[in-house]
């Protein structure tokens, strides 16, 4: 995959900053627009993870900062929900003029409310997905707390949200009041996927029920159990991306767009990196993975590091080998938990190392065996762990041949 920085004008001619996530190989089978949450930006974790998950399925995604936020021009105080909707329409026009008109709209929080309206104006849209979206836009006004009355009385006020101060004007509140959300959702007449967490403390899940009730079929609802409003856990945001991609594929297929799933040949692994710093796409057979570096090494922490994958391979191989051996022996092994760490150490700290002046790789492996195993069985499984293929590969001399592709 590659992320291409783009800029395009809003309705007032101010430049909006975005990132176009493109699949690593081949023509995208579709394009999607992502609308971020209220006062967030294109680089919020949920926007990044959902976009990447869609991209892994061959769907290019444009995520951008709304007017007055992030790297986009304009003043936030002069924006409202209607301007966000207009920004989405302009983003769709940019894609249509330079790539392909978007077929999928995805919106998070107030961005979800925005895409429900923008879908009426983006004729290329064939499917809409909302994540933790308020049904009634006026719900956002409640987030302003006591400042709402100040804004109504004085015309404007500064509000502290997520540690940042934003200036809100009365026109922002008036715009929310004027939105005819029930009629808009009822008239959508496009496939709709509603994703919401039952434990969302900011936008209650009852909002998902109101959206579902107002919409016509086809419509679907998925409960994001355990997720918070911002989808701050990667497993939640990545899950949403995978769900949206799978769901949208049905409606993309109705347009005659074939699924585009790149695979590697049997026994082959592909690793690909573009200009987006250290984020690397890995294709192993038909499985897609991401590797990255942690932030302190200049990466985005979007996946395990290369050494993380190496250590993971040792852990997985150990667990599988013990499972196979116990099954063969018909031993009562209920489960295996392998905890591993990897570090570079001086060879002088190693009892069995010949060259005491070099540094070596040290893996520490702690194995927990679950089940009614005898002490003898546990000891034998501990010995078998050293026979796992990856363990033996790491301990043996390895030959790596490298050449340039012609």
N, C-alpha and C positions, 0 to 999 in steps of 0.2 A: 504494500500500500504506500501511497505517497500523499502528503498534504501540501496543497498548492495555495499560497496566500493570494487572495483576490480582493479587489475593491470595486464597488459599484455605487452609483448614486441613489439616494433616496428621492422621494417626490420633490424635495426642495433643492436637490442638486448637491447635498452634502454627501461625502463619501463614507460608505459603510465598509468596515473591515470584516473579512470572512476567511475561512479555511475550507477548501474543497478537498474532501477526502476521496481519493481515487483508488480503486482496486489495483493491485500490483500488475496484473496482466490482463490483456484483453479489453474489449469495450465493455463499459458498465452495462448491465442489463436493465438498469433504470437509474433515475436520479431522485434524491429525496431532499427535502428542506427540513432543517431542525430549528425549532424556536425555543430559546432558553428560558429559564425561570425568571421570575420578577426580580429586577435589579441585579441579576447575575451577569453572565457573559458567555461567549462561545467556548471558553476554556474551562468552565465549571466541570467537575468530574463526570457528572451524568451526561453532559453533552458530548464529552470526549469518548467515553466508553460506549454509549449507545451508537454514536456515529461509526466507531471502529467495528463494532459487532455487525452493523449493517454492511459496512464496506467489505468485511470478510465474506459476506454472502453475495458479493458482486454488485452491490448497490452503492453508487457514489452518493456522498452526502455533503451538502453545503450547510455549515453552521456559521453564524455571523453574529456580531454585536449589534443590538438594536441602537437606533440613534441616541447619542449622548452617553453611551456605555462603552466600556473597554477601549478599543482602539478606533471606534467609529467617531466621526465628527458630529457636531450638533450639541445642544444643551439638553440634559435630561429633564430639566424643569419644564421644557416646552413640549414634552412628549406625553403620550397617553396610550390607551389601548388601541385607539383608532390609528395612531401613528405606527404602532407595532404591526398592525394588520397591513398598513400601507407598505411598510418595510418588507414584509413577506412577499407582497405582490411584486415589488421591485426586484427582490432576490429571484423570484421565479422568472421574471422577464430577462434578467441577466443570464440565468441558466439556459433559457430558450434561445437567446441570441448567440451565446458562445458555446453551448454544449448540447443540451437536450432539456426540454421542458420537464419539470419535476412531476413524477407520478404519485409520490408519497409525501405527505406532510406529517411531521411528528412534533408535538409540542409538550413541554414540561411545565407544570404549574400554570402561571398566567400565559405562558407560551402555548399551552394546550387550548386555553380559551381563545387565543388569537388565531390558531390554525383552524378552529371550528368555523370562524367567520371568514378567514382568508380563502378557505376552500371554495367558497361561493364565487370568488373572483378569479381563481386560478383554474382555468378550464381543463388543463392537462391532468389535474389531480384525480386519481382513481381510488385512493384510500387514505384515511385519516386515522392517526393514533394519538391519544392523549394520555399523559402520565401525570397523576396527582393534580388534575386540573380542577379549579373551582367552577361550578356550574354557572352561578351568577357572578359576573365580574365584580359586582359591588362587594363581594367577600374580601377583595383586596383592600378596600377602604377600611375594613375593620382592623387590618394589620397596622394602621397608622395610629391606633390607640387614641389617647386624648388629643393628639395633634390634629385629628380630623376636625374637631370643633374649632380649633384655632384657625385652620385653613379656611373653613367656611365663613368665619367671622372677619378675618383679616386679609383673606385672599391668597395667602401663602404661608408656609412654615417649613422649617427644617426638621427632618425626622431621622433618627438614628436607626438604621436597619443593618443587622449583621455586622456591626462595628463600623459602618460607614454612614456619613451624613448625606442625605438627599433632600433637595428642595422640591416641595410639591406645591402646585398651584391649584386654585379652586377649579380651573378648567379640567384638571385630571379627574376630580370627583364627579363633575358634571358629565364627563364623557362616559364614565362607568355607569352612571344612572341611565344614560340614554341607550345603552345596549339592549337590544330585544333578543336576549339569549335563547329563550324557549322557542320563539318562532324561527330563529336562525338554525338551531339544532334540528328542529322538526323538518325544515326545508332542505336539510343537507343532502339527503338522498345519495349518499356515498357510503361504502362500507366503512364502519367505524369500530375501532378497537379502543376500549377504555381500560387503562391499567391504574390501579389505586391500592394503597396499603391500608388494611384495616386499622393499623396503629399510627396512621398519619396524624400527628399532633397539630399540624398547621392548617391543613385543609381536610376536614373530616370526610370520611368515606361516604357519608350521605350525599356528597356532591356527585360521586360517581353514579349513585342511584338516580339522581335527578337528570343527569345527562342521558343515562340509559333509557329512562322513561320518556324523555322528550324526543329521542331519536327513533327513526324508522329502521326496519331491518334492511340489509344485514348489519347486525351489531353484535359485539362480543365484549365480555368483561372478564378480566383476570385480576385476582386478588394477589397483591405483592406482599405476602405474609412476612412480617418481621422487618420490612423496609421502613426507613424514615422518609420524610418529605423530599429531602434533597438527594435521596439514593446515594448516600455517602459511602456505603459499602460497595466495593467493586463488583461483588457477586450479584448484587441487586441491579446495578446499572447495566452490567453485561447481559444479565438474564433478560432485561427488558429489550435490549437490542436484538438478541436472538429470537425472542418471541415476535417482535414486530417484523423482522425479516421473514420468518416462516409464515406468519399470517398474511403479509402483503404478497407473498409469492403466488398465492391463489389468484389474486386480482391482477397481478402482472401477467400471469399466464393467460388470462382472458383476453389480453391484448396481443397474444401471440409471441410474447417475449420469453425465450427459453431460459431455463435456469442455467446459471453459469457458476459451476463449482469446479475450481481448479484442483487437480490432484497430481501427486507425484507418482512416478513409476514405483512398482513394488520394490522395496529395499532401498529406495532413494529418498533423501530428505532435501528439500529446497529451503534456503535461507536468503531473504531478499530485504534490502534496505534502500531507502530513497534519500531524500534531502531532509526528511523530518528527524534530524539528529540521530539518536541511537535506536529508535523503535524499529524492530526487525520482524518481518512476517516469516513464519516457519510453516512449511507444508510437509507433513509426514504422511505419506499415503493419501488418504482422503480427510485427514485431520488438520485443521488450521490452528496455529498457536502464535503467541506474540512473545518476543523477548525484548528486554530493555535494560537500561542501567538505572540505579537509584539516583535520586536528585543530587546527592552529594558528589556524584560522578558526572553530573551534567545531563542525566537522563530524565525521563518523565515517569518512571516507575509504572509503566503500563503492562509489565509482565516480568517474569523471573529473569535474572541475569543469566548469561551463558553458564557461569559456574553454578547458578541455582538449578538450571536444567541438568547439569552434570551430576550434581548431588542428588537431584530428584530421581535420575535414572538409576543410581545406585540403590536408593531407597525402594523404588518400585520393583527393581529386579530382586532385591532381597526378599521382599514380602511375597512376590509371586513364586520364587523358588521354594520358600518354606511352605507355602500353601500347596504347591505341587507335591512336595516330598511327603507332607502329612497325609494328603489324600491317597497317595500311593501306598502308604503304610497303614491307612485307615485309622489314624490317630485322632483323638478328640480335640483337634485344634480349632477353636471357635473364631479366632481372629489374630492378626499380627499388627503391631504398631511399631514402626521404625522411626526413630528420631535421629537426625543426622546434622552434623555441623562440618564445615570445611574451612580450613585456614592454611596459610603459608607459615612454616616454621623453619628455624635454622636446623640444619642437619645435626649440629652438635647436641641438640636436644633429643635426638633420636638414637635409641640404643642400637638399632640394627642397620644404621646407615654407614657406608664406607667413607664418602667424602664429607668430612665434618665442616667444611667451609661453605657448602652450598645451602640453598633453601629448597625445601621439599613441600609437597602437598600433603596435608594431614586431614583425613576424614575420621570423625568420631561417630560411631554407630551404636545406638542403644536400642535394644530389641525387647519389646514387651510381648509375651506370648499369652494368649487368652484361651482358657479351656482346662479341663481336668487332666493335665499332662503329668506324668511321673517325672521325678528329677532326672532320670536317665533319658527320657524323651526330650526334655528341655535342653539338656546338655548336647544331645545329638543334633537338634535343630540349630543350636548355636554354632556347631561345627559346620553344618550344611550351609549356613549363611555365607561362609567364606568361599563356597563353591558356586555362588551365583555368577552367571556369565559376565555381567558388568564388573563385578569385583575382580574376576580373573583378568579381564581386559585391562583394568586400571593397574593391576600388578605386573602385567607382562610388558614386553617391549612392543611398542606400537609403531607401525610404519604409516606415514601420511604422505601421499603423493599429490602434488598440486600442479595444475596446468591451466592456461588460459583457454577459454572456449573459442574455437575458430569461427 
